[in-house]
Amino acid sequence: MRMIPLTIALALIASSASAHEPRKGPNGGPLVDAGAYHVEVVAAGTRVDVFVTSAKDAPEQSNGFKALAILVIDGKTQRIVLEPSADGKVLTGTAPSAITTIKGAVQLTDKDGKTGTGRIN
């Protein structure tokens, strides 16, 4: 009888820990929560693209959003300003050197000025 509460507690801890793990987004990058939105970070060479979706995974137009990617590149923290693309489908920026592993955070400010941060470890 005493093992049942312990088993339930361990199951809850395990499920809450895995709930914050990044999942793979439709563009192949890690997808994490950033406030009321989801952000997917995709890097190719020095280019960083961040796709923004609603909490229900519906694509959001990037126009009106501001974002900053804070990534660890070659062991150093780099701040990369992200701007809306011409077609409004993605926020994009350029890193000072090639990105081999996506690790860090994206700070996203929406059209209403609300800010959220998505962490990728």
Contacts in CASP RR format, 6 or more apart in sequence:
PFRMAT RR
TARGET T0000
AUTHOR 0000-0000-0000
METHOD contacts of the structure
MODEL  1
MRMIPLTIALALIASSASAHEPRKGPNGGPLVDAGAYHVEVVAAGTRVDV
FVTSAKDAPEQSNGFKALAILVIDGKTQRIVLEPSADGKVLTGTAPSAIT
TIKGAVQLTDKDGKTGTGRIN
22 30 0 8 1.000
22 31 0 8 1.000
22 32 0 8 1.000
22 120 0 8 1.000
23 30 0 8 1.000
23 31 0 8 1.000
24 30 0 8 1.000
24 31 0 8 1.000
25 31 0 8 1.000
25 40 0 8 1.000
25 51 0 8 1.000
26 40 0 8 1.000
26 51 0 8 1.000
27 40 0 8 1.000
27 42 0 8 1.000
27 49 0 8 1.000
27 51 0 8 1.000
28 40 0 8 1.000
28 42 0 8 1.000
29 40 0 8 1.000
29 41 0 8 1.000
29 42 0 8 1.000
29 102 0 8 1.000
30 40 0 8 1.000
30 41 0 8 1.000
30 102 0 8 1.000
30 120 0 8 1.000
31 38 0 8 1.000
31 39 0 8 1.000
31 40 0 8 1.000
32 38 0 8 1.000
32 39 0 8 1.000
32 106 0 8 1.000
32 118 0 8 1.000
32 119 0 8 1.000
32 120 0 8 1.000
33 118 0 8 1.000
34 106 0 8 1.000
34 107 0 8 1.000
34 108 0 8 1.000
34 116 0 8 1.000
34 117 0 8 1.000
34 118 0 8 1.000
35 108 0 8 1.000
35 114 0 8 1.000
35 115 0 8 1.000
35 116 0 8 1.000
35 117 0 8 1.000
35 118 0 8 1.000
36 54 0 8 1.000
36 55 0 8 1.000
36 110 0 8 1.000
36 114 0 8 1.000
36 116 0 8 1.000
37 52 0 8 1.000
37 53 0 8 1.000
37 54 0 8 1.000
37 55 0 8 1.000
37 60 0 8 1.000
37 108 0 8 1.000
37 110 0 8 1.000
37 116 0 8 1.000
38 52 0 8 1.000
38 53 0 8 1.000
38 54 0 8 1.000
38 55 0 8 1.000
38 57 0 8 1.000
39 50 0 8 1.000
39 51 0 8 1.000
39 52 0 8 1.000
39 53 0 8 1.000
39 67 0 8 1.000
39 106 0 8 1.000
39 108 0 8 1.000
39 118 0 8 1.000
40 50 0 8 1.000
40 51 0 8 1.000
40 53 0 8 1.000
41 48 0 8 1.000
41 49 0 8 1.000
41 50 0 8 1.000
41 69 0 8 1.000
41 102 0 8 1.000
41 106 0 8 1.000
41 120 0 8 1.000
42 48 0 8 1.000
42 49 0 8 1.000
42 50 0 8 1.000
42 51 0 8 1.000
43 49 0 8 1.000
43 71 0 8 1.000
43 95 0 8 1.000
43 99 0 8 1.000
43 102 0 8 1.000
45 95 0 8 1.000
45 98 0 8 1.000
45 99 0 8 1.000
46 94 0 8 1.000
46 95 0 8 1.000
46 96 0 8 1.000
46 97 0 8 1.000
46 98 0 8 1.000
46 99 0 8 1.000
47 92 0 8 1.000
47 93 0 8 1.000
47 94 0 8 1.000
47 95 0 8 1.000
48 69 0 8 1.000
48 71 0 8 1.000
48 80 0 8 1.000
48 82 0 8 1.000
48 92 0 8 1.000
48 93 0 8 1.000
48 94 0 8 1.000
48 95 0 8 1.000
48 99 0 8 1.000
49 90 0 8 1.000
49 91 0 8 1.000
49 92 0 8 1.000
49 93 0 8 1.000
50 67 0 8 1.000
50 69 0 8 1.000
50 82 0 8 1.000
50 90 0 8 1.000
50 91 0 8 1.000
50 92 0 8 1.000
50 106 0 8 1.000
50 108 0 8 1.000
51 59 0 8 1.000
51 89 0 8 1.000
51 90 0 8 1.000
51 91 0 8 1.000
52 59 0 8 1.000
52 60 0 8 1.000
52 62 0 8 1.000
52 65 0 8 1.000
52 91 0 8 1.000
52 108 0 8 1.000
53 59 0 8 1.000
53 60 0 8 1.000
54 60 0 8 1.000
59 89 0 8 1.000
61 84 0 8 1.000
61 88 0 8 1.000
61 89 0 8 1.000
62 84 0 8 1.000
62 85 0 8 1.000
62 88 0 8 1.000
62 89 0 8 1.000
62 90 0 8 1.000
62 91 0 8 1.000
63 84 0 8 1.000
63 88 0 8 1.000
64 84 0 8 1.000
64 110 0 8 1.000
64 111 0 8 1.000
65 84 0 8 1.000
65 91 0 8 1.000
65 108 0 8 1.000
65 109 0 8 1.000
65 110 0 8 1.000
65 111 0 8 1.000
66 82 0 8 1.000
66 108 0 8 1.000
66 109 0 8 1.000
67 81 0 8 1.000
67 82 0 8 1.000
67 91 0 8 1.000
67 106 0 8 1.000
67 107 0 8 1.000
67 108 0 8 1.000
67 109 0 8 1.000
68 79 0 8 1.000
68 80 0 8 1.000
68 81 0 8 1.000
68 82 0 8 1.000
68 106 0 8 1.000
68 107 0 8 1.000
69 79 0 8 1.000
69 80 0 8 1.000
69 82 0 8 1.000
69 93 0 8 1.000
69 104 0 8 1.000
69 105 0 8 1.000
69 106 0 8 1.000
70 77 0 8 1.000
70 78 0 8 1.000
70 79 0 8 1.000
70 80 0 8 1.000
70 104 0 8 1.000
70 105 0 8 1.000
70 106 0 8 1.000
70 107 0 8 1.000
71 77 0 8 1.000
71 78 0 8 1.000
71 80 0 8 1.000
71 95 0 8 1.000
71 99 0 8 1.000
71 102 0 8 1.000
71 103 0 8 1.000
71 104 0 8 1.000
72 78 0 8 1.000
72 101 0 8 1.000
72 103 0 8 1.000
72 104 0 8 1.000
73 95 0 8 1.000
73 96 0 8 1.000
73 97 0 8 1.000
73 98 0 8 1.000
73 99 0 8 1.000
74 97 0 8 1.000
78 95 0 8 1.000
78 96 0 8 1.000
80 93 0 8 1.000
80 94 0 8 1.000
80 95 0 8 1.000
81 93 0 8 1.000
82 91 0 8 1.000
82 92 0 8 1.000
82 93 0 8 1.000
82 106 0 8 1.000
83 91 0 8 1.000
83 92 0 8 1.000
83 93 0 8 1.000
84 90 0 8 1.000
84 91 0 8 1.000
84 92 0 8 1.000
85 91 0 8 1.000
85 92 0 8 1.000
102 120 0 8 1.000
103 120 0 8 1.000
103 121 0 8 1.000
104 119 0 8 1.000
104 120 0 8 1.000
104 121 0 8 1.000
105 117 0 8 1.000
105 118 0 8 1.000
105 119 0 8 1.000
105 120 0 8 1.000
106 117 0 8 1.000
106 118 0 8 1.000
106 120 0 8 1.000
107 115 0 8 1.000
107 116 0 8 1.000
107 117 0 8 1.000
107 118 0 8 1.000
108 115 0 8 1.000
108 116 0 8 1.000
108 117 0 8 1.000
108 118 0 8 1.000
109 115 0 8 1.000
109 116 0 8 1.000
END
